[in-house]
Amino acid sequence: MNILMVSLGCDKNLCDSETMMGILSAYNYNLTNDENEADAVIINTCSFIKDAMEESINTILEMAKLKEGRLKYIIVAGCLAERYKNEIFDEIPEIDACVGTTSFDRIVEVINKLEEVNGKEDVKEDSTVMLIKNNKVVAYDSIDRLTTSDYHKAITSGTFMGYLKIAEGCDKRCTYCAIPLMRGRYRSVPMEKLIDEASYMAENGIKELVLVAQETTCYGKDIYGKKCLHELIHKLALIDGIEWIRVMYCYPEEVYDELIDAFVKEPKLLHYIDMPIQHSEDNILRRMGRKTDRKSIIEVIGKLRSTVPDIAIRTSLIAGFPGETEEDHTGLCEFLDEVELDRVGVFTYSREEGTPAAGFDNQIEEETAERWRDEIMVLCQEISLDKNETMIGKTVKVIIEGYSPEEDVYVGRTYKDAPGVDGLVFVECDYELISGSIVDVIINEAGPYDLIGCILN
């Protein structure tokens, strides 16, 4: 059977998709990238915000058209399948099976059951994979189950970078966020399991290991009784072949001294931290259910920079949260102008069903939220351009990701640039560079996001 995997949403979702692909390969299923050759398609969906949910639904409907040809089964996995498990078959009858966020390791069982019930009527339910009306197949486990696999995941990045998901779920309960509804409480993956997976990734060419979770800074608290992210980093750094380690999604109130020290003590740990703050003003942070305030955020930024002067700090922000005022927006802009963060992503507030914030008074009009977002982005572009221009004339290490024949340049990233979300470096070189190599590049030009440089002879 030929199976097409479509992975939507975040890098954590991609890790689940790669795990499913690893399991399918172990059971000798053929993975294909050609939708016209697929007998079954697995769509690992996202429904974190409205736009992501719409993309998931549109992808399902687009794939449903393939049933006029070879395609037999549409299997929907991930957040959309979990969040709307009671109504998804009624709303999209083209779906043949659903797999919850903690059940993706049972993907082979689901496919086997689809084959078993294909063309039959009134097949009885069983305790392993539940069957519901019209012989639709579903696999749902406890939302707080930690899902692991005995098989190594597939590596799909196509580069020398790979994601390692170190935990699942979240305990923060921010008022705007639906993640706990779909992903459950926080569960750390045991360290030995992560070391084994990272070793396999290194053996298969991965040089940059990107650590992800809904929140990485709480790693270990649930199973070891303390924060252990710094210990995990030191053990991962011992793996031959891993040259860069990047940490994403560190909540500011959870950044701790041993982790900050690790940036100094561990050469493989990149001087980069993704620290989503969402806003700077205390009244908005309280309404968001965040466990920090403006003063504490400024303090942790100062502590990071005093200990690691060249650290690149990335954050994400929400514009237009219920109750936000022009004064709050101005305060956020003043905060950004003061702290001059290196990388910033801005999203307009998405009113998510089932979250406390969806019922808040003073919902902000979309036009206002978009204006605030655009003003923040203009400010952050100016800050980014100023910072990037200080790089001109300097030599930086760049990991090469590929070659652009149209521009006749190589494309790579510095330690300041996480894959998929930050900028790029366009490298001029008159000889061939091997993808995955880490080279010295002199920066000649700078834009708000990207840099241009040449190889140091």
One Martini backbone bead per residue (centre of mass of N, CA, C, O) as a GRO file, in nm:
protein
  457
    1MET     BB    1   0.096   0.037   0.023
    2ASN     BB    2   0.034   0.372  -0.045
    3ILE     BB    3   0.159   0.661   0.145
    4LEU     BB    4   0.043   0.983   0.237
    5MET     BB    5   0.198   1.261   0.398
    6VAL     BB    6   0.036   1.533   0.580
    7SER     BB    7   0.191   1.814   0.735
    8LEU     BB    8   0.065   2.032   0.978
    9GLY     BB    9   0.195   2.305   1.123
   10CYS     BB   10   0.404   2.232   1.356
   11ASP     BB   11   0.695   2.081   1.471
   12LYS     BB   12   0.549   1.885   1.661
   13ASN     BB   13   0.376   1.758   1.441
   14LEU     BB   14   0.610   1.657   1.268
   15CYS     BB   15   0.710   1.450   1.473
   16ASP     BB   16   0.456   1.273   1.454
   17SER     BB   17   0.478   1.216   1.153
   18GLU     BB   18   0.759   1.080   1.166
   19THR     BB   19   0.668   0.851   1.347
   20MET     BB   20   0.461   0.728   1.157
   21MET     BB   21   0.662   0.678   0.925
   22GLY     BB   22   0.844   0.485   1.081
   23ILE     BB   23   0.630   0.269   1.131
   24LEU     BB   24   0.547   0.216   0.838
   25SER     BB   25   0.828   0.127   0.741
   26ALA     BB   26   0.853  -0.117   0.939
   27TYR     BB   27   0.575  -0.235   0.782
   28ASN     BB   28   0.620  -0.191   0.462
   29TYR     BB   29   0.535   0.076   0.376
   30ASN     BB   30   0.475   0.306   0.117
   31LEU     BB   31   0.617   0.613   0.071
   32THR     BB   32   0.464   0.906  -0.075
   33ASN     BB   33   0.455   1.220  -0.282
   34ASP     BB   34   0.223   1.103  -0.468
   35GLU     BB   35  -0.112   1.150  -0.481
   36ASN     BB   36  -0.170   0.954  -0.738
   37GLU     BB   37  -0.028   0.691  -0.571
   38ALA     BB   38  -0.232   0.685  -0.342
   39ASP     BB   39  -0.425   0.485  -0.109
   40ALA     BB   40  -0.335   0.672   0.135
   41VAL     BB   41  -0.412   0.947   0.361
   42ILE     BB   42  -0.231   1.146   0.597
   43ILE     BB   43  -0.362   1.405   0.812
   44ASN     BB   44  -0.182   1.629   1.006
   45THR     BB   45  -0.337   1.841   1.214
   46CYS     BB   46  -0.449   2.183   1.274
   47SER     BB   47  -0.616   2.401   1.559
   48PHE     BB   48  -0.497   2.653   1.711
   49ILE     BB   49  -0.615   2.832   1.483
   50LYS     BB   50  -0.824   2.933   1.247
   51ASP     BB   51  -0.633   2.916   1.001
   52ALA     BB   52  -0.538   2.624   1.059
   53MET     BB   53  -0.817   2.491   1.039
   54GLU     BB   54  -0.878   2.574   0.749
   55GLU     BB   55  -0.639   2.428   0.623
   56SER     BB   56  -0.722   2.145   0.711
   57ILE     BB   57  -0.999   2.133   0.572
   58ASN     BB   58  -0.903   2.197   0.284
   59THR     BB   59  -0.715   1.952   0.260
   60ILE     BB   60  -0.927   1.734   0.290
   61LEU     BB   61  -1.105   1.822   0.047
   62GLU     BB   62  -0.883   1.795  -0.164
   63MET     BB   63  -0.827   1.488  -0.114
   64ALA     BB   64  -1.118   1.384  -0.179
   65LYS     BB   65  -1.086   1.403  -0.493
   66LEU     BB   66  -0.900   1.136  -0.512
   67LYS     BB   67  -1.143   0.924  -0.494
   68GLU     BB   68  -1.182   0.916  -0.810
   69GLY     BB   69  -0.942   0.731  -0.794
   70ARG     BB   70  -0.716   0.556  -0.601
   71LEU     BB   71  -0.816   0.654  -0.344
   72LYS     BB   72  -0.944   0.514  -0.029
   73TYR     BB   73  -0.809   0.682   0.220
   74ILE     BB   74  -0.890   0.905   0.498
   75ILE     BB   75  -0.663   1.022   0.748
   76VAL     BB   76  -0.714   1.184   1.062
   77ALA     BB   77  -0.491   1.375   1.251
   78GLY     BB   78  -0.467   1.533   1.547
   79CYS     BB   79  -0.616   1.823   1.655
   80LEU     BB   80  -0.881   1.808   1.495
   81ALA     BB   81  -0.952   1.515   1.578
   82GLU     BB   82  -0.958   1.579   1.885
   83ARG     BB   83  -1.145   1.838   1.910
   84TYR     BB   84  -1.375   1.699   1.682
   85LYS     BB   85  -1.468   1.390   1.738
   86ASN     BB   86  -1.798   1.423   1.752
   87GLU     BB   87  -1.823   1.582   1.437
   88ILE     BB   88  -1.633   1.517   1.189
   89PHE     BB   89  -1.799   1.303   1.021
   90ASP     BB   90  -2.047   1.485   0.971
   91GLU     BB   91  -1.888   1.724   0.830
   92ILE     BB   92  -1.669   1.493   0.697
   93PRO     BB   93  -1.748   1.206   0.527
   94GLU     BB   94  -1.471   1.141   0.372
   95ILE     BB   95  -1.378   1.031   0.621
   96ASP     BB   96  -1.240   0.714   0.760
   97ALA     BB   97  -1.031   0.829   0.986
   98CYS     BB   98  -0.927   0.872   1.336
   99VAL     BB   99  -0.648   1.033   1.518
  100GLY     BB  100  -0.524   1.105   1.799
  101THR     BB  101  -0.267   1.271   1.972
  102THR     BB  102  -0.214   0.974   2.144
  103SER     BB  103  -0.249   0.752   1.869
  104PHE     BB  104  -0.021   0.742   1.636
  105ASP     BB  105   0.105   0.450   1.709
  106ARG     BB  106  -0.179   0.314   1.570
  107ILE     BB  107  -0.175   0.331   1.252
  108VAL     BB  108  -0.170   0.032   1.164
  109GLU     BB  109  -0.435  -0.054   1.292
  110VAL     BB  110  -0.612   0.138   1.130
  111ILE     BB  111  -0.546   0.028   0.849
  112ASN     BB  112  -0.629  -0.263   0.901
  113LYS     BB  113  -0.925  -0.195   0.969
  114LEU     BB  114  -1.000  -0.071   0.700
  115GLU     BB  115  -0.951  -0.330   0.537
  116GLU     BB  116  -1.155  -0.508   0.694
  117VAL     BB  117  -1.422  -0.306   0.644
  118ASN     BB  118  -1.418  -0.301   0.351
  119GLY     BB  119  -1.749  -0.328   0.228
  120LYS     BB  120  -1.879  -0.356   0.493
  121GLU     BB  121  -2.136  -0.427   0.740
  122ASP     BB  122  -2.173  -0.387   1.064
  123VAL     BB  123  -1.923  -0.369   1.230
  124LYS     BB  124  -1.789  -0.441   1.515
  125GLU     BB  125  -1.679  -0.355   1.797
  126ASP     BB  126  -1.364  -0.290   1.963
  127SER     BB  127  -1.099  -0.244   2.203
  128THR     BB  128  -0.874  -0.130   2.010
  129VAL     BB  129  -1.062  -0.030   1.761
  130MET     BB  130  -1.304   0.182   1.714
  131LEU     BB  131  -1.632   0.151   1.584
  132ILE     BB  132  -1.853   0.327   1.389
  133LYS     BB  133  -2.060   0.448   1.202
  134ASN     BB  134  -2.004   0.339   0.884
  135ASN     BB  135  -1.711   0.224   0.938
  136LYS     BB  136  -1.555   0.405   1.112
  137VAL     BB  137  -1.227   0.487   1.225
  138VAL     BB  138  -1.094   0.493   1.563
  139ALA     BB  139  -0.825   0.657   1.772
  140TYR     BB  140  -0.845   0.681   2.132
  141ASP     BB  141  -0.686   0.827   2.401
  142SER     BB  142  -0.557   0.957   2.647
  143ILE     BB  143  -0.456   1.289   2.668
  144ASP     BB  144  -0.218   1.192   2.895
  145ARG     BB  145  -0.062   1.032   2.708
  146LEU     BB  146   0.252   0.891   2.633
  147THR     BB  147   0.386   0.890   2.311
  148THR     BB  148   0.557   0.613   2.177
  149SER     BB  149   0.829   0.436   2.003
  150ASP     BB  150   1.013   0.153   1.877
  151TYR     BB  151   1.061   0.349   1.638
  152HIS     BB  152   1.216   0.531   1.427
  153LYS     BB  153   1.205   0.812   1.280
  154ALA     BB  154   1.160   1.006   1.031
  155ILE     BB  155   1.355   1.212   0.801
  156THR     BB  156   1.222   1.526   0.641
  157SER     BB  157   1.390   1.797   0.600
  158GLY     BB  158   1.640   1.774   0.378
  159THR     BB  159   1.858   1.828   0.588
  160PHE     BB  160   2.076   1.902   0.885
  161MET     BB  161   1.793   1.917   1.032
  162GLY     BB  162   1.626   1.846   1.357
  163TYR     BB  163   1.355   1.741   1.549
  164LEU     BB  164   1.308   1.731   1.917
  165LYS     BB  165   1.068   1.595   2.120
  166ILE     BB  166   1.055   1.636   2.485
  167ALA     BB  167   0.740   1.709   2.498
  168GLU     BB  168   0.399   1.713   2.622
  169GLY     BB  169   0.203   1.953   2.659
  170CYS     BB  170   0.021   2.166   2.915
  171ASP     BB  171  -0.008   2.369   3.237
  172LYS     BB  172  -0.076   2.686   3.202
  173ARG     BB  173  -0.357   2.799   3.099
  174CYS     BB  174  -0.405   2.995   2.890
  175THR     BB  175  -0.685   3.177   2.788
  176TYR     BB  176  -0.620   3.146   2.456
  177CYS     BB  177  -0.556   2.831   2.480
  178ALA     BB  178  -0.610   2.491   2.328
  179ILE     BB  179  -0.391   2.277   2.389
  180PRO     BB  180  -0.500   2.121   2.645
  181LEU     BB  181  -0.751   2.007   2.483
  182MET     BB  182  -0.542   1.835   2.275
  183ARG     BB  183  -0.262   1.759   2.475
  184GLY     BB  184  -0.263   1.813   2.766
  185ARG     BB  185  -0.051   1.751   2.986
  186TYR     BB  186   0.260   1.749   3.108
  187ARG     BB  187   0.515   1.543   2.926
  188SER     BB  188   0.802   1.381   2.959
  189VAL     BB  189   1.065   1.250   2.797
  190PRO     BB  190   1.277   1.028   2.841
  191MET     BB  191   1.614   1.060   2.820
  192GLU     BB  192   1.693   0.789   2.683
  193LYS     BB  193   1.506   0.827   2.440
  194LEU     BB  194   1.638   1.091   2.332
  195ILE     BB  195   1.924   0.984   2.294
  196ASP     BB  196   1.852   0.765   2.090
  197GLU     BB  197   1.721   0.949   1.874
  198ALA     BB  198   1.961   1.146   1.836
  199SER     BB  199   2.165   0.931   1.747
  200TYR     BB  200   2.012   0.849   1.494
  201MET     BB  201   2.015   1.127   1.361
  202ALA     BB  202   2.323   1.154   1.347
  203GLU     BB  203   2.368   0.894   1.171
  204ASN     BB  204   2.165   1.058   0.948
  205GLY     BB  205   2.304   1.375   0.938
  206ILE     BB  206   2.247   1.535   1.188
  207LYS     BB  207   2.361   1.861   1.322
  208GLU     BB  208   2.088   2.006   1.395
  209LEU     BB  209   1.928   2.040   1.709
  210VAL     BB  210   1.577   2.084   1.778
  211LEU     BB  211   1.414   2.183   2.063
  212VAL     BB  212   1.079   2.069   2.144
  213ALA     BB  213   0.771   2.215   2.276
  214GLN     BB  214   0.543   2.380   2.441
  215GLU     BB  215   0.768   2.347   2.682
  216THR     BB  216   1.110   2.320   2.770
  217THR     BB  217   1.180   2.434   3.069
  218CYS     BB  218   1.007   2.184   3.221
  219TYR     BB  219   1.189   1.965   3.188
  220GLY     BB  220   1.141   1.688   3.428
  221LYS     BB  221   0.939   1.760   3.663
  222ASP     BB  222   0.745   1.501   3.637
  223ILE     BB  223   0.993   1.263   3.648
  224TYR     BB  224   1.243   1.418   3.835
  225GLY     BB  225   1.156   1.686   4.015
  226LYS     BB  226   1.304   1.868   3.791
  227LYS     BB  227   1.489   2.069   3.608
  228CYS     BB  228   1.661   1.917   3.295
  229LEU     BB  229   1.756   2.063   3.036
  230HIS     BB  230   2.063   2.097   3.087
  231GLU     BB  231   2.122   1.793   3.106
  232LEU     BB  232   2.024   1.713   2.828
  233ILE     BB  233   2.217   1.889   2.667
  234HIS     BB  234   2.484   1.761   2.765
  235LYS     BB  235   2.413   1.476   2.648
  236LEU     BB  236   2.368   1.556   2.352
  237ALA     BB  237   2.663   1.679   2.313
  238LEU     BB  238   2.802   1.381   2.314
  239ILE     BB  239   2.711   1.343   2.029
  240ASP     BB  240   2.812   1.237   1.746
  241GLY     BB  241   2.749   1.503   1.495
  242ILE     BB  242   2.659   1.707   1.689
  243GLU     BB  243   2.691   2.075   1.663
  244TRP     BB  244   2.392   2.181   1.708
  245ILE     BB  245   2.189   2.347   1.966
  246ARG     BB  246   1.838   2.422   1.988
  247VAL     BB  247   1.608   2.639   2.169
  248MET     BB  248   1.261   2.622   2.227
  249TYR     BB  249   1.008   2.739   2.414
  250CYS     BB  250   1.072   2.962   2.661
  251TYR     BB  251   0.953   3.053   2.941
  252PRO     BB  252   1.037   3.320   3.130
  253GLU     BB  253   0.958   3.202   3.425
  254GLU     BB  254   1.147   2.923   3.357
  255VAL     BB  255   1.408   3.052   3.351
  256TYR     BB  256   1.726   2.925   3.459
  257ASP     BB  257   2.044   2.921   3.571
  258GLU     BB  258   2.147   2.651   3.445
  259LEU     BB  259   2.061   2.727   3.161
  260ILE     BB  260   2.228   2.982   3.128
  261ASP     BB  261   2.502   2.839   3.184
  262ALA     BB  262   2.491   2.649   2.933
  263PHE     BB  263   2.564   2.871   2.723
  264VAL     BB  264   2.863   2.881   2.835
  265LYS     BB  265   2.953   2.564   2.876
  266GLU     BB  266   2.813   2.482   2.591
  267PRO     BB  267   2.927   2.486   2.269
  268LYS     BB  268   2.665   2.355   2.115
  269LEU     BB  269   2.500   2.581   2.236
  270LEU     BB  270   2.320   2.810   2.116
  271HIS     BB  271   2.287   3.170   2.113
  272TYR     BB  272   1.959   3.084   2.157
  273ILE     BB  273   1.616   3.208   2.228
  274ASP     BB  274   1.286   3.104   2.270
  275MET     BB  275   1.057   3.364   2.419
  276PRO     BB  276   0.739   3.371   2.486
  277ILE     BB  277   0.533   3.664   2.588
  278GLN     BB  278   0.284   3.819   2.406
  279HIS     BB  279   0.345   4.053   2.628
  280SER     BB  280   0.404   4.353   2.854
  281GLU     BB  281   0.137   4.411   2.993
  282ASP     BB  282   0.000   4.337   3.293
  283ASN     BB  283  -0.309   4.329   3.232
  284ILE     BB  284  -0.277   4.134   2.990
  285LEU     BB  285  -0.122   3.907   3.126
  286ARG     BB  286  -0.348   3.842   3.326
  287ARG     BB  287  -0.570   3.779   3.112
  288MET     BB  288  -0.384   3.546   2.984
  289GLY     BB  289  -0.245   3.380   3.231
  290ARG     BB  290   0.024   3.475   3.297
  291LYS     BB  291   0.340   3.415   3.501
  292THR     BB  292   0.400   3.732   3.452
  293ASP     BB  293   0.591   4.038   3.399
  294ARG     BB  294   0.751   4.305   3.290
  295LYS     BB  295   0.983   4.310   3.496
  296SER     BB  296   1.062   4.006   3.465
  297ILE     BB  297   1.126   4.012   3.166
  298ILE     BB  298   1.354   4.221   3.180
  299GLU     BB  299   1.531   4.055   3.375
  300VAL     BB  300   1.578   3.802   3.195
  301ILE     BB  301   1.704   3.953   2.962
  302GLY     BB  302   1.939   4.073   3.127
  303LYS     BB  303   2.058   3.801   3.221
  304LEU     BB  304   2.120   3.684   2.947
  305ARG     BB  305   2.303   3.924   2.843
  306SER     BB  306   2.515   3.924   3.076
  307THR     BB  307   2.601   3.618   3.028
  308VAL     BB  308   2.511   3.638   2.699
  309PRO     BB  309   2.584   3.886   2.490
  310ASP     BB  310   2.516   3.717   2.197
  311ILE     BB  311   2.228   3.669   2.233
  312ALA     BB  312   1.938   3.543   2.076
  313ILE     BB  313   1.607   3.685   2.087
  314ARG     BB  314   1.293   3.532   2.072
  315THR     BB  315   0.948   3.617   1.989
  316SER     BB  316   0.593   3.628   2.073
  317LEU     BB  317   0.286   3.799   1.967
  318ILE     BB  318  -0.027   3.959   2.067
  319ALA     BB  319  -0.283   4.116   1.883
  320GLY     BB  320  -0.594   4.193   2.022
  321PHE     BB  321  -0.667   4.143   2.300
  322PRO     BB  322  -0.896   4.134   2.519
  323GLY     BB  323  -0.894   4.475   2.637
  324GLU     BB  324  -0.720   4.618   2.462
  325THR     BB  325  -0.536   4.917   2.425
  326GLU     BB  326  -0.370   5.181   2.311
  327GLU     BB  327  -0.191   5.191   2.562
  328ASP     BB  328  -0.093   4.899   2.548
  329HIS     BB  329   0.030   4.917   2.268
  330THR     BB  330   0.230   5.142   2.335
  331GLY     BB  331   0.375   4.985   2.560
  332LEU     BB  332   0.482   4.761   2.377
  333CYS     BB  333   0.648   4.942   2.189
  334GLU     BB  334   0.829   5.056   2.412
  335PHE     BB  335   0.945   4.787   2.499
  336LEU     BB  336   1.074   4.710   2.224
  337ASP     BB  337   1.253   4.965   2.210
  338GLU     BB  338   1.414   4.889   2.468
  339VAL     BB  339   1.504   4.568   2.420
  340GLU     BB  340   1.566   4.470   2.136
  341LEU     BB  341   1.482   4.227   1.982
  342ASP     BB  342   1.583   4.002   1.734
  343ARG     BB  343   1.307   3.829   1.726
  344VAL     BB  344   0.970   3.866   1.571
  345GLY     BB  345   0.637   3.749   1.626
  346VAL     BB  346   0.304   3.832   1.490
  347PHE     BB  347  -0.033   3.800   1.617
  348THR     BB  348  -0.355   3.773   1.598
  349TYR     BB  349  -0.619   3.723   1.767
  350SER     BB  350  -0.776   3.404   1.849
  351ARG     BB  351  -1.100   3.285   1.883
  352GLU     BB  352  -1.130   3.009   2.098
  353GLU     BB  353  -1.294   2.745   2.146
  354GLY     BB  354  -1.302   2.679   2.504
  355THR     BB  355  -1.187   2.944   2.596
  356PRO     BB  356  -1.190   3.199   2.814
  357ALA     BB  357  -1.137   3.442   2.610
  358ALA     BB  358  -1.394   3.399   2.432
  359GLY     BB  359  -1.578   3.532   2.687
  360PHE     BB  360  -1.476   3.802   2.677
  361ASP     BB  361  -1.474   4.116   2.695
  362ASN     BB  362  -1.367   4.330   2.460
  363GLN     BB  363  -1.348   4.266   2.173
  364ILE     BB  364  -1.146   4.297   1.898
  365GLU     BB  365  -1.116   4.432   1.614
  366GLU     BB  366  -0.959   4.322   1.337
  367GLU     BB  367  -0.857   4.592   1.227
  368THR     BB  368  -0.706   4.675   1.485
  369ALA     BB  369  -0.522   4.430   1.518
  370GLU     BB  370  -0.381   4.465   1.242
  371ARG     BB  371  -0.264   4.742   1.297
  372TRP     BB  372  -0.094   4.666   1.540
  373ARG     BB  373   0.072   4.450   1.403
  374ASP     BB  374   0.199   4.634   1.184
  375GLU     BB  375   0.338   4.831   1.380
  376ILE     BB  376   0.517   4.623   1.513
  377MET     BB  377   0.664   4.522   1.257
  378VAL     BB  378   0.795   4.788   1.179
  379LEU     BB  379   0.960   4.822   1.434
  380CYS     BB  380   1.110   4.542   1.418
  381GLN     BB  381   1.244   4.594   1.145
  382GLU     BB  382   1.419   4.828   1.239
  383ILE     BB  383   1.571   4.676   1.455
  384SER     BB  384   1.678   4.446   1.273
  385LEU     BB  385   1.835   4.622   1.077
  386ASP     BB  386   2.029   4.745   1.280
  387LYS     BB  387   2.149   4.474   1.369
  388ASN     BB  388   2.239   4.368   1.087
  389GLU     BB  389   2.435   4.608   1.019
  390THR     BB  390   2.647   4.518   1.243
  391MET     BB  391   2.745   4.263   1.057
  392ILE     BB  392   2.907   4.422   0.878
  393GLY     BB  393   3.231   4.270   0.836
  394LYS     BB  394   3.163   4.010   0.960
  395THR     BB  395   3.223   3.686   1.095
  396VAL     BB  396   3.027   3.390   1.028
  397LYS     BB  397   2.849   3.111   1.100
  398VAL     BB  398   2.727   2.875   0.847
  399ILE     BB  399   2.462   2.675   0.755
  400ILE     BB  400   2.419   2.476   0.484
  401GLU     BB  401   2.113   2.407   0.279
  402GLY     BB  402   2.180   2.527  -0.020
  403TYR     BB  403   2.093   2.596  -0.370
  404SER     BB  404   2.050   2.886  -0.593
  405PRO     BB  405   2.040   2.905  -0.932
  406GLU     BB  406   1.907   3.181  -0.989
  407GLU     BB  407   2.127   3.336  -0.790
  408ASP     BB  408   2.399   3.195  -0.738
  409VAL     BB  409   2.349   3.076  -0.433
  410TYR     BB  410   2.382   3.014  -0.110
  411VAL     BB  411   2.197   2.866   0.171
  412GLY     BB  412   2.160   2.990   0.513
  413ARG     BB  413   2.250   2.991   0.872
  414THR     BB  414   2.262   3.118   1.173
  415TYR     BB  415   2.237   3.111   1.514
  416LYS     BB  416   1.996   3.340   1.487
  417ASP     BB  417   1.846   3.109   1.294
  418ALA     BB  418   1.564   2.956   1.268
  419PRO     BB  419   1.390   2.729   1.117
  420GLY     BB  420   1.118   2.886   0.931
  421VAL     BB  421   1.130   3.191   1.107
  422ASP     BB  422   1.385   3.315   1.004
  423GLY     BB  423   1.656   3.398   0.855
  424LEU     BB  424   1.901   3.444   0.594
  425VAL     BB  425   2.194   3.335   0.405
  426PHE     BB  426   2.364   3.466   0.126
  427VAL     BB  427   2.614   3.278  -0.053
  428GLU     BB  428   2.912   3.352  -0.201
  429CYS     BB  429   3.063   3.110  -0.437
  430ASP     BB  430   3.324   2.952  -0.656
  431TYR     BB  431   3.245   2.688  -0.498
  432GLU     BB  432   3.150   2.402  -0.365
  433LEU     BB  433   2.893   2.342  -0.132
  434ILE     BB  434   2.804   2.150   0.137
  435SER     BB  435   2.548   2.032   0.275
  436GLY     BB  436   2.597   2.094   0.631
  437SER     BB  437   2.804   2.290   0.630
  438ILE     BB  438   3.034   2.490   0.827
  439VAL     BB  439   3.092   2.835   0.759
  440ASP     BB  440   3.276   3.116   0.675
  441VAL     BB  441   3.124   3.449   0.674
  442ILE     BB  442   3.111   3.751   0.505
  443ILE     BB  443   2.941   4.042   0.562
  444ASN     BB  444   2.797   4.284   0.317
  445GLU     BB  445   2.479   4.261   0.364
  446ALA     BB  446   2.155   4.413   0.484
  447GLY     BB  447   1.847   4.328   0.618
  448PRO     BB  448   1.579   4.273   0.820
  449TYR     BB  449   1.642   3.943   0.776
  450ASP     BB  450   1.876   3.930   0.567
  451LEU     BB  451   2.187   3.808   0.436
  452ILE     BB  452   2.505   3.897   0.273
  453GLY     BB  453   2.777   3.686   0.151
  454CYS     BB  454   3.113   3.546   0.181
  455ILE     BB  455   3.369   3.352   0.152
  456LEU     BB  456   3.639   3.278   0.341
  457ASN     BB  457   3.974   3.249   0.227
   0.00000   0.00000   0.00000
